Amino acid sequence: MFILGNFVIGIGVALRVFLNIEIVFIIISALLSWIPEAHYHRVYHFFQGVADIVENPIRRIIPRIGPIDITPILAIILIIFLDRFIAQSLIELGYLLK
Protein backbone atom coordinates (compact mmCIF):
# COMPACT_ATOMS: atom_id res chain seq x y z
CA MET A 1 0.00 0.00 0.00
CA PHE A 2 2.97 2.30 0.54
CA ILE A 3 3.63 2.39 -3.22
CA LEU A 4 0.17 3.81 -3.89
CA GLY A 5 0.65 6.30 -1.04
CA ASN A 6 3.97 7.47 -2.45
CA PHE A 7 2.42 7.76 -5.93
CA VAL A 8 -0.43 9.94 -4.64
CA ILE A 9 2.05 12.09 -2.67
CA GLY A 10 4.13 12.50 -5.83
CA ILE A 11 1.09 13.63 -7.83
CA GLY A 12 0.18 16.14 -5.11
CA VAL A 13 3.68 17.56 -4.91
CA ALA A 14 3.99 17.78 -8.72
CA LEU A 15 0.66 19.59 -8.88
CA ARG A 16 1.81 21.98 -6.15
CA VAL A 17 5.03 22.74 -8.05
CA PHE A 18 3.09 23.33 -11.29
CA LEU A 19 0.68 25.70 -9.53
CA ASN A 20 3.56 27.64 -7.92
CA ILE A 21 5.27 28.00 -11.31
CA GLU A 22 2.00 29.30 -12.78
CA ILE A 23 1.82 31.94 -10.01
CA VAL A 24 5.35 33.08 -10.87
CA PHE A 25 4.42 33.36 -14.56
CA ILE A 26 1.34 35.43 -13.71
CA ILE A 27 3.36 37.81 -11.51
CA ILE A 28 6.11 38.24 -14.12
CA SER A 29 3.52 38.78 -16.86
CA ALA A 30 1.75 41.43 -14.78
CA LEU A 31 5.03 43.22 -14.02
CA LEU A 32 6.12 43.15 -17.67
CA SER A 33 2.77 44.57 -18.78
CA TRP A 34 3.69 47.85 -17.06
CA ILE A 35 6.76 48.25 -19.28
CA PRO A 36 5.70 49.49 -22.76
CA GLU A 37 8.94 48.37 -24.44
CA ALA A 38 8.47 44.82 -23.21
CA HIS A 39 5.42 44.29 -25.43
CA TYR A 40 7.73 43.91 -28.43
CA HIS A 41 9.89 41.11 -26.99
CA ARG A 42 9.31 37.37 -27.32
CA VAL A 43 9.88 36.84 -23.61
CA TYR A 44 6.86 38.98 -22.77
CA HIS A 45 4.66 37.04 -25.19
CA PHE A 46 5.88 33.76 -23.72
CA PHE A 47 5.02 34.79 -20.15
CA GLN A 48 1.73 36.30 -21.28
CA GLY A 49 0.78 33.13 -23.15
CA VAL A 50 1.40 30.93 -20.11
CA ALA A 51 -0.42 33.34 -17.79
CA ASP A 52 -3.38 33.56 -20.18
CA ILE A 53 -4.09 29.86 -19.65
CA VAL A 54 -5.58 30.79 -16.28
CA GLU A 55 -6.47 34.43 -16.87
CA ASN A 56 -8.56 34.15 -20.06
CA PRO A 57 -11.42 32.13 -18.51
CA ILE A 58 -11.54 34.66 -15.66
CA ARG A 59 -11.56 37.58 -18.16
CA ARG A 60 -14.64 36.09 -19.83
CA ILE A 61 -16.49 36.22 -16.51
CA ILE A 62 -15.14 39.46 -15.03
CA PRO A 63 -14.44 42.32 -17.47
CA ARG A 64 -11.84 45.03 -16.97
CA ILE A 65 -12.62 47.86 -14.59
CA GLY A 66 -11.50 50.80 -16.68
CA PRO A 67 -7.72 50.63 -17.13
CA ILE A 68 -7.38 48.23 -14.18
CA ASP A 69 -7.19 44.51 -14.83
CA ILE A 70 -7.82 42.51 -11.66
CA THR A 71 -7.64 39.10 -13.33
CA PRO A 72 -4.02 38.40 -12.23
CA ILE A 73 -5.05 38.87 -8.60
CA LEU A 74 -8.10 36.67 -9.02
CA ALA A 75 -6.06 34.04 -10.87
CA ILE A 76 -3.50 33.91 -8.06
CA ILE A 77 -6.28 33.58 -5.47
CA LEU A 78 -7.83 30.75 -7.51
CA ILE A 79 -4.49 28.95 -7.83
CA ILE A 80 -3.83 29.28 -4.09
CA PHE A 81 -7.28 27.80 -3.43
CA LEU A 82 -6.56 24.89 -5.79
CA ASP A 83 -3.20 24.35 -4.11
CA ARG A 84 -4.67 24.25 -0.62
CA PHE A 85 -7.69 22.19 -1.65
CA ILE A 86 -6.59 19.68 -4.28
CA ALA A 87 -2.82 19.42 -3.91
CA GLN A 88 -2.88 19.39 -0.11
CA SER A 89 -5.73 16.83 -0.12
CA LEU A 90 -3.73 14.54 -2.41
CA ILE A 91 -0.64 14.82 -0.23
CA GLU A 92 -2.57 14.08 2.95
CA LEU A 93 -4.37 11.17 1.26
CA GLY A 94 -1.00 9.78 0.25
CA TYR A 95 0.23 9.90 3.84
CA LEU A 96 -2.94 8.11 4.98
CA LEU A 97 -2.34 5.35 2.42
CA LYS A 98 1.21 4.71 3.66
Buried (B, 14 or more C-beta within 10 A) or exposed (E): EEEEBBEBBEBBBEBBEEBBEBBEBBBBBBEBBEEEEBEEEEEBBEBBEBBBEBBEEBBEEEEEEEEEBEBBEBBBEBBEEBBEEBBBEBBEBBEEBE
